[in-house]
Amino acid sequence: MTRIIVSFFLTCLLSLNLSSQEVQLINESSYDKNNSYKYQLGSGLVFNFDDSTHVFKIGGMVQSRFLNENFKDSLTEAFNYFGIKRSYFNLSGSLNNGRFSFLVQTNFSESFPLLDAWIGCHPNENISLFFGQKMSPFNNLSMQIMEYDLQFASRNYLSQTFTNLGREFGVFLESKFNLGKIGVKSSLAVTSGDGINSFGQNSLDSDQGGFKYGGRINLYPFGFFKSNNELVGHDFAKENNLKLLIGGASSLNIGSSHKLGEGHYNENHLSDATFMFFDSSGNKILPNYLKNYVDVLLKYKGWNVLFEYVNTAGYKLQGSSLNSSGSNLLEPTEISQYLILGNAYNLQVGYLFNSSWSLDAKWGQSFYEFKETYSLLQNYDSMGGGITKYFSNRAIKAQLMANYINFPNNTKINRLNIECLLQVVF
């Protein structure tokens, strides 16, 4: 995957129509005049070339946390955890007055650190085409918010249950336009359907199934949000007029072998999250996995309200067997043991005081599709709240959060989490 991204990047650079003035050698005084750099905590190190014709940025983020987790089950001891939750390093920029853009972002707290790696082409200010690994538009809205801009220290439980990292490798088309006074943003994407690093660990770890197809459409009845105020947790820009987003997203993964459609089966590296079915002739056969989302986001004078709903379903199950001999047929409801099937909602509210500290609360529930003893999706009630304090123009963030998760059908795993997080964006 990395080789493909690098090749695409180099091809884009070589195809640029540079004039002779852009490629001629320049003396030191001319370089000093047309190029500059600036560092600001929270904004990274920014280089401007040729009077901002090209921009290059180096940045990153570190999150340190303390976590206390208590279980309702008296046999399970509470534990305390100190550690680095996330440690990001990113390179980004734009070329030819914004005609092209790129982002490479890693998380060194993970075993596979690559998060984002894409190239973008922007023919005009309303149309963008991306190729590479990036945030997927056909997940719930909060899964499109970068981790350092979240409202809470951790993603809500809906996001944690129905997605993994929310990133896909593929081609993404985005557009923005107005229908009278109503703003519209739309996205279409074709991805590998296997989440991040989707081409596996080596040449023997091949893809399973087909592509994932999906899209999203967002409507803005009262116009677009202020710049950089939509995909952030709080209302930092303090919208003077009520802003509302009503969105819907859908995706269909053709042949999913992963419980979330963000990975694939590998017989040499078996995982509890992956599976494989067979037809009567012993050939591999996989179900199609459908996800549908509805989102509503409201921001007004420091208030933010986000409602998210998800529904999932599995198709193409007839004749599926659990073994290559075809003797152990899959019962219709047994698919809930392999795919996350059902629906859930999440509601979160917050108020930002004077752009420096906020109070936040959230609530969510899930409902499994089939009442199977071993259903991957368990019914849950989740609730949480906390306080956030910003310093140095949002470059530093401190959060204290409490989250409680109740599983009515399995009370042994009910738990209360207390999380303290300190984040520095450099």
C-alpha positions in Angstrom: 0.0 0.0 0.0 2.8 2.4 0.9 4.5 1.8 -2.5 1.2 2.6 -4.3 0.8 5.9 -2.4 4.3 7.0 -3.0 4.0 6.1 -6.7 0.8 8.1 -7.0 2.4 11.0 -5.1 5.4 11.1 -7.4 3.2 10.8 -10.5 1.2 13.9 -9.4 4.4 15.9 -8.8 5.9 15.0 -12.2 2.7 15.8 -14.0 2.6 19.4 -12.7 2.9 22.0 -15.4 5.7 24.0 -14.0 6.8 27.1 -15.8 10.4 27.9 -16.5 10.4 30.5 -13.8 9.4 27.9 -11.2 12.2 25.5 -12.0 15.0 28.0 -12.5 17.7 28.3 -9.9 17.4 31.1 -7.5 20.0 32.9 -5.5 20.0 33.1 -1.7 18.5 36.6 -1.5 15.6 35.6 -3.7 15.0 32.5 -1.6 14.9 34.5 1.6 12.4 36.9 0.0 10.0 34.3 -1.4 10.1 31.7 1.3 9.4 31.8 5.0 8.6 29.6 8.0 6.7 30.1 11.2 6.1 28.0 14.3 3.2 28.3 16.7 2.2 26.0 19.5 -0.9 24.1 18.4 -0.4 25.0 14.7 2.9 23.2 14.0 5.9 24.3 11.9 4.6 25.9 8.6 6.9 26.5 5.6 5.7 28.8 2.8 7.4 28.7 -0.6 7.1 31.0 -3.5 4.9 33.5 -1.6 2.6 30.7 -0.3 2.1 29.0 -3.7 3.3 25.9 -1.9 2.8 25.2 1.8 4.4 22.5 3.9 3.5 21.7 7.6 5.0 19.5 10.3 3.0 18.9 13.4 1.8 16.3 15.9 0.0 15.6 19.1 0.6 13.7 22.4 -2.1 12.5 24.8 -1.1 11.2 28.2 -3.8 9.7 30.4 -4.7 8.1 33.7 -7.5 5.5 33.6 -9.4 3.9 36.5 -11.8 1.1 35.6 -14.2 -0.5 38.0 -16.3 -3.6 37.3 -19.6 -4.4 38.9 -18.5 -8.0 39.1 -17.0 -8.3 42.6 -14.6 -11.1 41.3 -12.9 -8.7 38.9 -10.5 -6.3 40.5 -10.5 -2.6 39.5 -7.3 -1.4 37.9 -5.4 1.8 37.3 -3.5 2.6 34.1 -1.0 5.3 33.3 0.3 5.6 29.7 0.4 7.4 26.4 -3.0 7.1 24.7 -2.1 8.6 21.4 1.2 10.0 19.9 0.7 11.5 16.5 3.2 12.9 14.0 2.0 14.4 10.7 3.2 15.9 7.5 0.7 17.9 5.4 0.7 20.6 2.8 -0.7 22.1 -0.4 0.8 22.7 -3.9 0.1 25.1 -6.7 -2.1 27.5 -4.8 -4.1 24.7 -3.3 -4.6 22.7 -6.4 -3.1 19.6 -4.8 -2.9 18.6 -1.1 -1.5 15.7 1.0 -1.4 14.3 4.5 0.7 11.6 6.1 -0.2 10.9 9.8 1.0 8.2 12.1 0.2 7.1 15.7 3.3 5.7 17.3 1.2 4.3 20.2 -0.1 1.5 17.9 1.6 -1.6 16.4 0.7 -0.5 12.9 1.2 3.3 13.2 0.1 4.5 9.7 -3.3 6.3 10.1 -3.6 8.6 7.1 -1.8 8.8 3.8 -3.5 10.5 0.9 -3.1 12.8 -2.0 -5.9 15.3 -2.9 -6.7 17.1 -6.1 -8.9 20.2 -6.0 -10.0 21.4 -9.5 -12.0 24.2 -7.8 -13.0 25.2 -4.3 -16.2 23.0 -4.5 -14.8 19.7 -5.8 -12.1 17.4 -4.3 -10.8 14.0 -5.3 -8.6 12.0 -2.9 -6.7 8.8 -3.3 -5.1 6.9 -0.4 -6.0 6.0 3.2 -8.2 8.5 5.0 -11.2 9.1 7.2 -14.2 7.4 5.6 -17.2 9.6 4.8 -19.7 6.7 5.2 -19.3 6.2 9.0 -21.1 8.2 11.6 -20.3 11.9 11.8 -18.1 11.9 15.0 -15.9 9.2 13.4 -14.8 11.9 10.9 -13.5 14.1 13.6 -9.7 13.8 14.2 -8.8 12.3 17.6 -7.3 15.6 18.9 -10.6 17.5 18.2 -13.0 15.1 20.0 -15.5 16.4 22.5 -14.6 13.6 25.0 -11.4 11.9 25.9 -12.5 8.8 24.1 -14.9 8.2 21.2 -18.5 7.4 22.1 -19.5 3.8 22.5 -21.5 3.7 19.3 -18.3 4.6 17.4 -16.2 2.1 19.4 -18.8 -0.7 18.7 -19.6 -0.2 15.0 -16.2 1.0 13.7 -12.5 0.5 14.4 -10.4 3.5 13.3 -12.8 4.7 10.7 -10.2 4.9 8.0 -10.3 3.2 4.6 -8.0 2.9 1.6 -9.6 3.9 -1.7 -10.8 6.8 -3.9 -13.0 9.5 -2.4 -14.9 12.2 -4.3 -16.3 15.2 -2.3 -18.4 18.2 -3.4 -19.9 21.3 -1.9 -22.6 23.5 -3.3 -25.8 25.5 -2.5 -29.4 24.9 -3.3 -30.8 28.3 -2.6 -30.1 29.1 1.0 -29.5 25.4 1.8 -25.9 24.1 1.8 -25.1 20.6 0.6 -22.0 18.5 0.9 -21.8 15.1 -0.7 -19.2 12.3 -0.7 -18.8 9.1 -2.7 -16.1 6.5 -2.1 -14.9 3.1 -3.3 -12.6 1.4 -0.8 -10.9 -1.9 -0.3 -13.4 -2.8 2.4 -10.6 -3.9 4.7 -9.9 -0.8 6.9 -6.3 0.4 7.4 -3.3 -1.3 5.9 -5.8 -3.3 3.9 -3.3 -5.1 1.7 -2.1 -7.2 4.6 1.3 -7.9 6.2 2.9 -9.7 3.2 2.2 -11.1 -0.2 0.5 -14.1 1.3 -2.0 -12.0 3.2 -4.4 -11.3 0.3 -7.6 -9.4 0.4 -10.9 -11.3 0.8 -14.2 -10.3 -0.7 -14.8 -7.3 -2.9 -14.8 -3.5 -2.6 -16.9 -1.4 -0.2 -19.1 1.2 -1.9 -20.7 4.1 -0.1 -21.4 7.7 0.3 -22.7 10.5 2.5 -24.9 13.6 2.0 -25.1 16.5 4.5 -27.8 19.2 4.4 -27.3 22.6 6.0 -30.8 24.3 6.2 -29.3 27.5 7.7 -26.1 27.6 5.7 -22.7 26.1 6.3 -20.9 26.3 9.7 -18.1 28.8 10.2 -14.7 27.8 8.9 -13.1 24.9 10.8 -16.1 24.7 13.2 -17.9 21.6 11.8 -15.6 18.6 12.4 -14.6 19.6 15.9 -16.3 18.5 19.1 -17.1 21.9 20.6 -18.5 25.2 19.2 -15.2 27.0 19.2 -16.3 29.6 16.7 -19.4 30.5 18.7 -21.9 30.4 15.9 -23.9 33.7 16.1 -26.8 32.1 14.1 -28.2 28.6 14.6 -26.3 26.1 12.4 -27.7 22.7 11.7 -26.4 19.6 9.9 -28.7 16.8 8.9 -26.7 13.9 7.3 -27.1 10.4 6.1 -24.4 7.8 5.1 -24.5 4.3 3.8 -22.0 1.7 2.8 -22.2 -1.9 1.3 -19.2 -4.1 1.8 -19.2 -6.8 -0.9 -17.9 -10.0 0.9 -17.0 -9.1 4.4 -14.8 -11.4 6.4 -14.4 -9.1 9.4 -17.0 -8.3 12.1 -17.0 -4.6 11.2 -16.0 -4.8 7.6 -12.6 -3.2 8.5 -10.2 -6.2 8.1 -10.0 -9.6 6.4 -9.6 -13.3 7.1 -6.1 -14.7 7.0 -5.7 -18.4 7.7 -2.1 -17.9 8.8 -3.1 -15.2 11.3 -6.5 -16.1 12.8 -8.4 -13.5 14.7 -11.6 -13.5 16.8 -12.8 -10.6 14.6 -12.5 -12.5 11.3 -14.3 -15.5 9.8 -14.7 -17.5 6.6 -17.8 -19.3 5.1 -18.0 -21.9 2.3 -20.6 -23.0 -0.3 -21.7 -26.6 -0.9 -18.7 -27.1 -3.2 -16.2 -26.0 -0.6 -15.5 -22.6 -2.3 -15.1 -19.5 -0.2 -18.3 -17.4 0.2 -18.8 -14.3 2.3 -21.8 -12.2 3.3 -22.4 -8.6 2.2 -22.4 -6.1 5.1 -24.6 -3.0 5.0 -24.3 0.0 7.3 -26.7 3.0 7.4 -26.2 6.1 9.5 -28.3 9.2 10.3 -26.6 12.3 12.0 -27.9 15.6 13.3 -25.5 18.3 14.5 -26.5 21.6 16.0 -24.2 24.5 17.2 -25.2 27.8 18.5 -23.4 30.3 20.7 -21.2 27.8 22.5 -23.8 25.0 22.5 -23.2 21.8 20.6 -25.7 18.9 20.2 -24.9 15.7 18.3 -27.3 12.8 17.6 -26.2 9.7 15.7 -28.0 6.5 14.7 -26.7 3.4 13.0 -28.3 0.3 11.6 -26.5 -2.7 10.2 -27.5 -5.9 8.3 -26.0 -8.9 6.6 -27.0 -10.3 3.2 -26.1 -13.1 0.8 -26.2 -15.8 3.5 -28.2 -18.6 1.9 -26.1 -21.7 1.4 -23.3 -20.6 3.7 -21.5 -23.3 5.6 -19.1 -23.1 8.5 -16.7 -25.7 7.0 -15.4 -26.5 3.6 -17.3 -29.8 3.4 -20.6 -27.9 3.3 -22.1 -30.1 6.0 -22.5 -27.5 8.7 -24.9 -24.9 7.3 -25.2 -21.5 8.8 -28.6 -20.9 10.5 -30.0 -17.4 9.6 -29.6 -15.9 13.1 -26.1 -17.3 13.6 -24.7 -14.5 11.4 -24.9 -12.3 14.5 -22.1 -14.3 16.0 -19.8 -13.1 13.2 -21.0 -9.6 12.2 -22.0 -6.7 14.4 -25.7 -6.6 13.6 -28.4 -4.4 15.0 -28.9 -0.7 15.7 -27.8 2.0 18.2 -28.0 5.7 18.9 -25.8 8.2 20.6 -26.7 11.7 22.0 -24.1 14.1 23.3 -24.4 17.7 24.5 -21.9 20.3 25.6 -21.5 24.0 26.3 -18.2 25.9 25.9 -17.7 28.8 28.3 -15.7 31.7 26.9 -13.8 29.3 24.6 -11.7 28.0 27.4 -13.6 25.3 29.3 -16.7 23.2 28.8 -19.2 20.9 30.4 -20.3 17.8 28.4 -22.7 14.8 28.7 -23.6 11.8 26.5 -26.1 9.0 26.5 -26.4 6.0 24.2 -28.1 2.6 23.7 -27.8 -0.4 21.4 -30.3 -3.2 20.3 -29.1 -6.4 18.8 -30.8 -7.8 15.7 -31.1 -11.4 16.8 -31.4 -12.6 20.4 -28.5 -15.0 20.1 -26.6 -16.1 23.2 -23.3 -15.4 21.5 -24.3 -12.3 19.5 -21.3 -10.0 19.0 -23.5 -6.9 19.6 -24.8 -6.9 23.2 -27.5 -4.5 24.3 -26.0 -1.7 26.3 -26.9 1.5 28.0 -24.0 4.0 28.2 -23.7 7.4 29.8 -21.0 9.8 30.5 -20.0 13.3 31.4 -17.0 15.5 32.1 -15.3 18.8 32.0 -12.7 20.1 29.6 -10.2 23.0 30.0 -8.3 24.5 27.1 -5.1 26.5 27.4 -2.9 28.4 24.9 -5.5 28.8 22.3 -6.5 25.1 22.3 -2.9 23.9 22.0 -3.2 22.3 25.4 -6.3 20.4 26.6 -7.1 18.8 30.0 -10.1 16.6 30.4 -11.7 14.7 33.3 -14.3 12.2 32.1 -16.5 9.6 33.7 -18.3 6.8 31.6 -20.6 4.1 32.8 -21.6 1.1 30.6 -24.5 -1.2 31.6 -25.1 -4.5 29.8 -28.6 -5.7 30.9 -28.1 -9.2 29.6 -24.6 -9.6 31.0 -24.2 -7.6 34.2 -20.8 -9.1 34.9 -19.1 -6.8 32.5 -20.8 -3.5 33.6 -18.1 -1.0 34.3 -17.4 2.6 35.4 -14.4 4.4 33.9 -12.7 7.5 35.2 -10.3 9.0 32.7 -8.0 12.0 33.1 -6.3 13.2 29.9 -3.7 15.8 29.0 -3.2 16.7 25.4 -0.6 18.9 23.8 -0.7 19.7 20.1 2.6 21.0 18.9 
